Amino acid sequence: MGHNPGPVQIVTVCREDHSFALDTEALGKVLLAPEVRDKHVVVLSVAGAFRKGKSFLLDFMLRYMYRTDDENWLGEDDEPLTGFSWRGGSEPETTGIQLWSEVFLVPKSDGTEVAVVLMDTQGAFDNQSTVKDCATIFALSTMTSSMQIYNLSQNIQEDDLQQLQLFTEYGRLAMDEIFLKPFQSLMFLIRDWSFPYEYTYGLKGGSEFLDKRLQVKEAQHEELQTVREHIHSCFTDISCFLLPHPGLKVATSPTFEGQLQDVAPEFRKELKTLIPALLHPDKLAEKEINGNKVTCMGLLEFFKAYIKIYQGEDLPHPKSMLQATAEANNLAAVAAAKDQYYKNMEKVCGGDLPYVAPESLEQKHDFFFREALHTFSSTKKMGGQEFCDRYQAQLEVELGEMWQSFSKHNASKNLFSAFRTPAVLFVLVCLLYVLSGILIFIGLTTVAVACDCVLGLAMVAMLTWAFVRYSGRYRGVGGAIDQAAVTWEHCERLNCSGSLPRIRERLKTDCRPTVSEVKPVNHLSGAGKLNVNYSLRFFLPAKVINMLFP
């Protein structure tokens, strides 16, 4: 691989916008070396809270990998610990995901040879990482590793399990078409275990402790059962190792550089058990996805695919427990207020209740609307006033939509509204029929024919409207006819209130003469008789005027 192996940063978290970047070139140099690219890969990752000794542990793994054949692989008492960058203190050292630049080729007892990759991750929940940062890093490392070591301090707390549930679910969301358990092996590594008299150090005591901690009981709260069932459903194998405290000098000395002479003897003893249990050739499990073993070259492609998913916007953003609780709290208040408004409006105009006058219904709406807002504002909610105001605005919009729905439902109960279109068309047909007869009577035959054509169109429109309502087809045509009927009705109301009375008075004034007042027109017939004819061309009796313009 190179003369000076060391940690290689492959995933970086941008602190400004909390985005993720994959260094494909650096990852390719590690995984695409000719001697390892086609080998099945074993990926061992360590993840957990920051400043809990993950890199410190990985460096002992490196010693084991470089000194597999040496019984004293832990090294000399005064030998400094090198490898992944680590140091004592309270500030995080690792950012993102790092791989050791050298991939170890390990022959197994069955004659196969596997490539072992060691992975170090950013500490979770430091003062610069968001929940999404932590979830993404943990999910990526879990998705790409065959063994994920969940590094915890002193005990497995309930919030540790909840965080694990969140992180693994975030990883499972990104893995499409996973029909088996999505992840392989998980080891809870409990550092600084203080109760060896209850559960002994090592795998045996850890297994007994884990069985009790992850046990699902009927008496447990549903939330606790769900967390445990979720963890069991995500991993094919779950184990636990209890590790003692490394010693006060390791924890408190600023000059500690990893010398074994400063490490507690019992810690060294358990370390000599833990590391081979993880990295002995016969303990190594190749990385599998959907039951298929992955090569180093394939692992590179999976890294590329997964990082694209987390760089996009398809996945929901994980939230802090406070934010998630506040959202659920406010959404519940919104739902309660909407339900109250709905039930109140149902009592007024819902279901089979009769039609309500629009003015009265709107008054009821205004009252129930204010009542619903009062219910929301009086409910105890989390998140602060500004956070709650966003949900109140959302409630107002949704109540407005519900009001529109109730208003339309009420309008549909109005029989006149339901039959407005045929009624308008029928009145129009009658008027055109009468007008056509009058026009023929006074000699305006051409205009009467045009009037008859319009009458025919009105009858066709009425039949078409009936067909649309009966069959449910061509609803666009039916809508156009309804709109035309509404327009005609509005015009008719406008005319009746304004221009038609003036026209009626003008006609009564201009057409007041009777037949006796009309001058006769005399002419000789072919037989020599004198015919007297009265011109009725512009004669309109008052009764007809009153009939046309009542």
Buried (B, 14 or more C-beta within 10 A) or exposed (E): BEEEBEBBBBBBBEEEEBBBBBBEEBBBBBBEBEEBBEBBBBBBBBBBBBBBBBBBBBBBBBBBBEEBEEEEBBBEEEBEBEBBEBEBEEEBBBBBBBBBBBBBEBEBEEEEEBBBBBBBBBBBBBEEBBBBBBBBBBBBBBBBBBBBBBBBBEBBEEEBBBBBBBBBBBBBBBBEEBEEEBBBBBBBBBBBBEEEEEBBBBBEBBBBBBEEBBEEEEEEEEEBBEBBEBBEEBBEEBBBBBBBBBBEBBEEEEEBBBBBEBBBEBBBEBBBEBBBBBBBBEEBBBBBBEEEBBBBBBBBEBBEEBBEBBBEEEBEEBBEEEBEEBBEBBBEBBEBBBEBBBEBBEEBBBEEEEBBEEEEBEEBBEEBBEEBBEBBBEBEBBBEEEBBEEBBEEBBEBBEEBBEEBBEBBBEBBEEEEEBBBBBBBBBBEBBBBBBEBBBEBEBEEBBEEBBEBBEBBBEBBEBBBBBBEEEEEEEBBEBBBEBBEEBBEEBEEEEEEEBEEBBEEBBEEBEEEEEEBEEEEEEEEEEEEEEEEEEEEBBBEEBBEEBBE
